[in-house]
Amino acid sequence: MAINQLKGGAALSYITIFLTNIIGLFLTPYILKMLGTAEYGLYILIGAFVGYMSVLDLGLNNTIVRFVAKYRAEGDRKGEENFLALSMVTYACISVLVIIIGFVCYLNIDEIFGSSLTFDEIQKAKVMFIILIFNLAITLPGGSLRGICTGYEEFILPRTVNIFRYLLRSGVLVAILFFGGKAISIVILDTVMNILIIGVNATIVFGKLKVRIKLHRFDSFLLKEMLGYSSFIFVFAIVQQFQWRVGQVVLGIITDTTLVAIYAIGVMLGTYYGAFSGAISGVFLPRATQMVVSDNTGETLTDMMIRIGRISFIILLYILIAFILFGRQFILLWVGPEYLESWQIALCIMCAMTLPLIQGFGSSILEAKNKLAFKAYINLSMIVIGTAIGIALVKVYGATGMILGISFSLFTFQLIMNVYYHRVIGLNIYRFYKQLSHKIIMALCLILVPAYFLSIMDITTWLSFVFVAAIYTVIYAVFMYKIGMIQSEKDLFSQIFKPALSFFFSSKG
């Protein structure tokens, strides 16, 4: 059952990512056209500003995943009930804090953005800000329900619901914009959808999983352990906000909403890239916790990290090489020449994120071992340095300068973590890189030659772009399958694509 949930969860994650990416790619030009660059930039700017307060989750969502998985592994039902009760009390306090901080920020919006936004933009910003604060106050505690599902390794139903939610949201969004809705309407729509998804997740948790939340006793030691673990997740949440939102806020304060929109498009494409790998590693935190509880050796954990890392690497290389070679043409066709700088921004993010993404299981091991302190301190230090570098480079290189600083910090941080993984955690990083590159690099070299000649073709229409992309996909798939994959990976991909191929050929017959 657990294996089916893992496979199904990973598969549904990829379906979700495929849908969000494809629909997002189709919707973004439409949203830009209906809102205009300035209003789209304002929508992104206020979303980023409010997003900083999402760190007040204090990392409790990840904490719930880790502790629920731990209690289940130990068979301690009563301990789980008590832990969840303490978590809900903590979330109630957080929601009150969000409202208080939001009210203070609301009173100071004029001073923060007065030099870069027009009077009309500031008035719209205030309305969106109020709605988003309410949204945040309910979705932070609502997110605990997702954490419980993950801790129970219940992936299929919640992720299926999320797919339907995204499809519904996309359809309603198109209708709203078609009938003249603006950025405020989108914010209202997202708030309503979040309330609905919380209700559905609650039904899954309490109806299907039969989870109980009961405060048997106020356990101050447990609360201290929870907050001690989540404090480091909290630091990572701060880092996450700085990585992808600080640039939008900085540009919004010192430039204008147009440059914010250009930067946001690049960040969106870059984070789409990361989502492909995150879908794999995201379902493995409970499994990592169980492996650690079972005292698996460093070499055993390295084996799992290699298995996950190689699959991630094969998928990420396909996207990265394609974006390097065909990304400029894609941006020109997709949103127009005025957004060409977005290609540089997205490419910086993709290059910097590749190493952390293929080592995503390493982070799951740290969480399972409750050894997050070093990572938290180094991550925060590097992102502060990277942000400072980015702000300095904005004056010379514009939006690209901002992301260069962030990307430098991300790449340097991961190199430092490799030393920590090897020397402290006991992962064999040398073997990881050796087996990660085994066969894949040879296949990549063979792929690059025909792919380069494809990239210099005259790609000026969507038809020519799709034609070239299809040829590249076939070349990549054939060379990687025949030369780059080991037998277990071939078996895995055959299992995934065999039903589709069988259906296709049977239909042809």
C-alpha positions in Angstrom: 0.0 0.0 0.0 2.8 2.4 1.0 4.7 1.6 -2.2 1.6 2.3 -4.3 1.1 5.7 -2.5 4.7 6.6 -3.2 4.5 5.7 -6.9 1.1 7.2 -7.2 2.1 10.3 -5.3 5.1 10.9 -7.5 3.1 10.2 -10.7 0.3 12.6 -9.6 3.0 15.2 -8.7 4.3 15.1 -12.2 0.8 15.3 -13.6 0.2 18.4 -11.4 3.5 19.9 -12.4 2.8 19.2 -16.1 -0.7 20.8 -15.8 0.5 23.8 -13.8 3.4 24.4 -16.1 1.5 23.9 -19.4 -1.6 25.8 -18.3 0.6 28.5 -16.7 2.5 28.9 -19.9 -0.7 29.3 -21.8 -2.4 31.6 -19.2 0.5 34.0 -18.5 0.4 35.7 -21.9 -3.4 36.0 -21.6 -3.1 37.4 -18.1 -0.5 39.9 -19.3 -2.7 40.9 -22.1 -5.8 41.3 -20.0 -4.1 43.0 -17.0 -1.3 44.9 -18.8 2.3 44.8 -17.7 2.0 47.4 -15.0 -1.0 45.8 -13.2 0.5 42.3 -13.6 3.7 43.7 -12.0 1.6 45.2 -9.1 -0.2 41.9 -8.6 3.2 40.1 -8.3 4.7 42.8 -6.1 2.0 42.7 -3.5 1.9 38.9 -3.6 5.6 38.9 -2.9 5.3 41.5 -0.1 2.6 39.5 1.7 4.6 36.3 1.0 7.2 37.4 3.5 4.6 36.8 6.2 4.1 33.2 5.2 7.4 32.5 7.0 5.3 32.8 10.2 4.3 29.2 9.5 7.6 28.7 11.5 8.2 25.5 9.6 5.4 23.7 11.4 4.1 22.0 8.2 7.4 20.2 7.7 7.5 19.5 11.4 4.1 17.8 11.2 5.3 15.6 8.4 8.3 14.5 10.4 6.6 14.0 13.7 3.5 12.2 12.3 5.8 9.9 10.4 7.8 9.3 13.5 4.8 8.5 15.7 3.4 6.2 13.0 6.7 4.3 12.8 6.7 3.9 16.6 3.0 3.0 16.7 2.3 5.8 19.3 -1.3 6.9 18.5 -1.8 8.8 21.7 1.5 10.8 21.2 0.4 11.7 17.7 -3.0 13.0 18.9 -1.3 15.1 21.6 1.3 16.5 19.1 -1.4 17.5 16.6 -3.4 19.3 19.3 -0.3 21.3 20.3 0.3 22.1 16.6 -3.2 23.5 16.2 -2.9 25.7 19.2 0.4 27.0 17.9 -1.2 27.7 14.5 -4.1 29.6 16.1 -1.5 31.9 17.7 0.3 32.3 14.4 -2.9 33.4 12.6 -3.5 36.1 15.2 0.1 37.2 14.8 -0.3 37.4 11.0 -3.4 39.7 11.3 -1.5 42.0 13.7 1.6 42.3 11.6 -0.5 42.6 8.5 -2.5 45.5 10.0 0.8 47.4 10.8 2.2 46.8 7.3 -1.1 48.0 5.8 -0.8 51.3 7.6 2.6 51.8 6.1 2.1 50.8 2.4 2.2 54.5 1.3 5.6 55.1 2.9 7.1 51.8 1.5 6.0 52.1 -2.1 5.2 55.8 -2.3 8.2 56.6 -4.5 7.6 53.9 -7.1 3.8 53.4 -7.3 1.2 55.8 -8.5 -1.7 56.9 -6.3 -4.1 54.5 -8.1 -1.7 51.6 -7.8 -1.3 52.2 -4.1 -5.1 52.1 -3.5 -5.3 48.8 -5.4 -2.3 47.5 -3.5 -4.1 48.2 -0.2 -7.2 46.2 -1.2 -5.2 43.3 -2.4 -3.1 43.4 0.7 -6.1 43.1 3.1 -7.5 40.1 1.1 -4.1 38.4 1.0 -3.6 38.8 4.8 -7.0 37.1 5.4 -6.0 34.4 2.9 -2.7 33.8 4.7 -4.4 33.7 8.2 -6.6 30.8 7.1 -4.2 28.9 4.8 -1.3 28.7 7.2 -3.2 26.5 9.7 -5.0 24.8 6.8 -1.6 23.7 5.4 -1.3 21.4 8.5 -3.8 19.1 6.9 -1.5 18.6 3.9 1.3 17.8 6.3 -0.8 15.2 8.1 -1.6 13.5 4.7 2.1 13.4 3.8 3.1 12.0 7.2 0.5 9.2 6.6 2.0 8.7 3.1 -1.5 9.5 1.8 -0.5 11.2 -1.5 -3.0 10.0 -4.2 -6.3 11.5 -3.0 -5.0 14.9 -1.9 -3.0 15.4 -5.1 -5.9 14.3 -7.2 -8.0 16.9 -5.5 -5.3 19.5 -6.1 -5.3 18.8 -9.8 -9.1 19.3 -10.0 -8.7 22.5 -8.0 -6.1 23.9 -10.4 -8.2 23.1 -13.4 -11.2 24.8 -11.9 -9.2 27.8 -10.8 -7.7 28.2 -14.3 -11.2 28.0 -16.0 -12.7 30.5 -13.6 -9.7 32.8 -14.0 -10.1 33.0 -17.8 -13.7 33.8 -17.4 -13.1 36.5 -14.8 -10.5 38.3 -16.9 -12.6 37.9 -20.1 -15.4 39.8 -18.3 -13.1 42.6 -17.2 -11.8 41.4 -13.9 -8.5 42.7 -12.7 -5.8 41.8 -10.2 -8.1 42.2 -7.2 -10.5 39.7 -8.7 -7.6 37.1 -9.0 -6.8 37.6 -5.3 -10.4 37.0 -4.3 -10.6 33.9 -6.5 -7.4 32.4 -5.0 -8.8 33.0 -1.5 -12.1 31.2 -2.3 -10.2 28.3 -3.8 -8.0 28.0 -0.8 -11.0 27.8 1.6 -12.5 25.0 -0.6 -9.3 23.0 -0.6 -8.9 23.3 3.2 -12.4 21.8 3.5 -11.6 18.9 1.2 -8.3 18.1 3.0 -10.1 18.2 6.3 -12.5 15.5 5.0 -9.6 13.3 3.9 -7.8 13.7 7.2 -10.7 13.2 9.6 -13.0 11.1 7.3 -10.7 8.7 5.5 -7.5 8.6 7.6 -9.5 8.8 10.9 -7.0 11.2 12.4 -7.8 12.4 15.9 -6.6 15.6 17.5 -6.8 15.5 21.3 -4.8 17.3 23.9 -4.1 14.6 26.5 -1.7 16.9 28.4 0.3 20.0 27.8 3.7 18.6 27.1 6.2 21.5 27.4 9.1 19.2 26.4 7.3 18.2 23.2 6.5 21.8 22.4 10.1 22.7 22.9 11.2 19.9 20.7 8.7 20.9 18.0 9.7 24.5 18.0 13.4 23.5 18.1 13.0 21.4 15.0 10.7 23.9 13.2 12.9 26.9 14.0 15.4 25.7 11.4 12.6 25.0 8.9 11.6 28.6 9.7 15.0 29.8 8.7 14.7 27.9 5.4 11.4 29.5 4.8 12.9 33.0 5.3 15.7 32.0 2.8 13.0 30.7 0.3 11.2 34.1 0.5 14.5 36.0 0.0 15.5 33.8 -2.9 12.4 34.3 -5.1 10.6 37.3 -3.6 13.2 39.8 -2.4 14.1 40.7 -6.0 10.5 41.6 -6.8 10.2 43.8 -3.7 13.6 45.5 -4.2 12.8 46.2 -7.9 9.3 47.4 -6.9 10.8 49.9 -4.4 13.7 51.3 -6.5 12.4 50.8 -10.1 8.8 50.2 -11.4 6.2 47.5 -11.8 7.3 46.8 -15.4 10.7 45.5 -14.4 9.0 43.6 -11.6 6.9 41.8 -14.2 10.0 40.9 -16.3 11.7 39.6 -13.2 8.6 37.6 -12.1 8.3 35.9 -15.5 12.0 34.7 -15.2 11.5 33.5 -11.6 8.3 31.7 -12.6 10.1 29.7 -15.3 13.0 29.0 -13.0 10.7 27.7 -10.2 8.8 25.5 -12.7 12.2 23.9 -13.4 12.6 23.1 -9.7 9.2 21.7 -9.3 10.0 18.7 -11.6 12.7 17.4 -9.2 10.8 18.5 -6.1 8.0 16.2 -7.0 10.3 13.2 -6.5 12.0 14.3 -3.3 8.8 15.6 -1.8 7.3 12.1 -1.3 10.5 10.7 0.3 10.6 12.6 3.6 8.5 10.0 5.4 10.6 7.2 3.9 13.8 9.0 4.9 12.4 9.3 8.5 11.7 5.6 8.6 15.1 4.7 7.2 16.8 6.9 9.9 14.6 5.5 12.6 15.7 2.0 11.4 19.4 3.0 11.7 20.3 2.6 8.0 24.0 3.2 7.3 25.4 6.1 5.5 26.2 3.9 2.5 22.5 2.7 2.4 21.3 6.3 2.5 23.8 7.2 -0.2 22.4 4.5 -2.4 18.9 6.0 -2.1 20.2 9.5 -2.8 21.9 8.2 -5.9 18.8 6.5 -7.2 16.7 9.6 -6.7 19.4 11.9 -7.8 20.0 10.1 -11.1 16.3 10.2 -12.0 16.1 13.9 -11.2 19.3 14.6 -13.1 18.0 12.9 -16.3 14.8 14.9 -16.2 16.4 18.2 -15.3 19.1 17.9 -18.0 16.4 17.5 -20.6 14.8 20.8 -19.5 18.0 22.7 -18.9 19.6 21.9 -22.2 16.4 22.7 -24.0 16.1 26.0 -22.3 19.7 26.9 -23.0 19.3 26.2 -26.7 15.7 27.2 -27.4 14.8 29.4 -24.4 15.3 32.7 -26.2 13.1 31.7 -29.1 10.5 30.5 -26.6 10.4 33.8 -24.7 10.1 35.8 -28.0 7.1 33.7 -29.1 5.5 33.4 -25.7 5.5 36.9 -24.3 7.4 39.1 -26.8 10.8 40.8 -27.1 10.2 43.2 -24.2 10.5 40.2 -21.8 13.7 38.7 -23.3 15.6 39.5 -20.1 13.4 36.9 -18.4 15.3 34.2 -20.3 18.6 35.3 -18.6 16.9 35.4 -15.2 15.3 31.9 -15.6 18.6 30.4 -16.9 20.5 31.7 -13.9 18.0 30.1 -11.6 18.0 26.8 -13.4 21.8 26.5 -13.4 22.1 27.4 -9.7 19.2 25.0 -8.7 20.4 21.9 -10.5 22.8 20.7 -7.9 20.5 21.3 -4.9 17.7 19.6 -6.7 19.5 16.4 -7.6 20.6 16.2 -3.9 17.1 16.8 -2.6 17.1 13.5 -0.7 20.0 14.8 1.3 17.8 17.5 2.8 15.2 14.9 3.6 17.9 13.0 5.5 18.8 16.1 7.5 15.2 16.7 8.4 14.8 13.0 9.4 17.9 13.1 11.5 16.9 16.5 13.1 20.3 17.9 12.0 19.2 21.2 10.4 21.2 23.7 12.4 24.3 23.9 10.2 22.3 24.0 7.0 20.0 26.7 8.4 22.9 29.0 9.5 24.9 28.6 6.3 21.8 29.0 4.1 20.7 32.2 5.8 24.2 33.6 5.8 24.7 32.9 2.1 21.3 34.3 1.0 22.0 37.5 2.9 25.3 37.8 1.1 23.7 37.0 -2.2 20.9 39.5 -1.7 23.4 42.2 -0.9 25.4 41.4 -4.1 22.2 41.3 -6.1 21.1 44.8 -4.9 24.5 46.2 -5.8 24.3 44.6 -9.3 20.8 46.0 -10.0 22.2 49.4 -10.8 24.4 48.0 -13.5 22.6 44.9 -14.8 19.0 45.6 -13.9 16.8 42.6 -13.0 19.5 40.1 -14.2 21.9 41.6 -11.6 19.5 40.8 -8.8 19.2 37.1 -9.8 23.0 36.8 -10.3 23.6 37.6 -6.6 20.9 35.1 -5.5 22.1 32.4 -7.8 25.7 32.8 -6.6 24.6 32.3 -3.0 22.6 29.2 -3.8 25.4 27.5 -5.7 28.0 28.3 -3.1 25.7 27.1 -0.3 25.2 23.7 -1.9 29.0 23.2 -2.3 29.4 23.8 1.4 26.6 21.4 2.2 28.4 18.7 0.1 31.3 18.9 2.6 28.9 18.6 5.5 27.0 15.7 4.0 30.3 13.8 3.5 32.1 14.5 6.7 29.2 14.8 9.3 26.2 12.9 7.9 28.2 10.1 6.5 27.0 10.3 2.9 29.6 9.2 0.4 29.6 12.3 -1.8 32.5 11.1 -4.0 30.5 7.9 -4.9 27.4 10.0 -5.4 29.1 12.1 -8.1 30.8 9.2 -9.7 27.6 7.1 -10.0 25.5 10.2 -10.8 27.6 10.9 -13.9 28.0 7.3 -14.9 26.8 6.9 -18.5 24.7 10.1 -18.4 27.6 12.4 -19.3 28.5 10.3 -22.3 24.9 10.4 -23.5 24.8 14.1 -23.0 27.8 14.7 -25.2 26.1 12.8 -28.0 22.9 14.7 -27.5 24.5 18.2 -27.6 25.8 17.9 -31.2 22.4 17.4 -33.0 20.6 19.6 -30.5 23.0 22.5 -31.3 22.2 22.3 -35.0 18.5 22.3 -34.2 19.0 25.5 -32.1 20.5 27.5 -35.1 17.5 26.7 -37.3 15.1 29.6 -38.1 12.5 29.3 -35.3 10.0 32.2 -35.8 6.6 30.5 -35.4 5.0 28.2 -32.9 4.8 25.5 -35.5 8.6 25.5 -36.2 9.3 25.7 -32.4 7.1 22.6 -31.7 8.7 20.7 -34.6 12.2 21.4 -33.4 11.2 20.7 -29.7 9.7 17.3 -30.8 12.9 16.3 -32.7 15.0 17.3 -29.7 12.8 15.3 -27.4 13.1 12.2 -29.5 16.9 12.6 -29.7 17.3 13.1 -26.0 15.0 10.2 -25.1 16.7 7.8 -27.5 20.3 8.6 -26.5 19.5 8.8 -22.8 17.6 5.6 -22.8 20.1 3.6 -24.9 23.3 5.1 -23.5 22.6 7.2 -20.3 20.4 5.0 -18.2 21.3 1.9 -16.2 19.0 -1.1 -16.3 16.9 -0.3 -13.3 16.1 3.2 -14.7 15.2 1.7 -18.1 12.8 -0.7 -16.3 11.3 2.3 -14.4 10.7 4.4 -17.4 9.4 1.5 -19.4 6.8 0.8 -16.7 5.8 4.5 -16.8 5.5 4.8 -20.5 4.5 1.3 -21.5 0.7 1.8 -20.9 0.8 4.9 -23.1 2.8 3.2 -25.9 0.6 0.1 -25.8 -2.5 2.3 -26.1 -1.0 4.2 -29.0 0.1 1.2 -31.0 -3.1 -0.7 -30.3 -5.0 2.3 -31.5 -2.9 2.4 -34.6 -3.6 -1.2 -35.3 
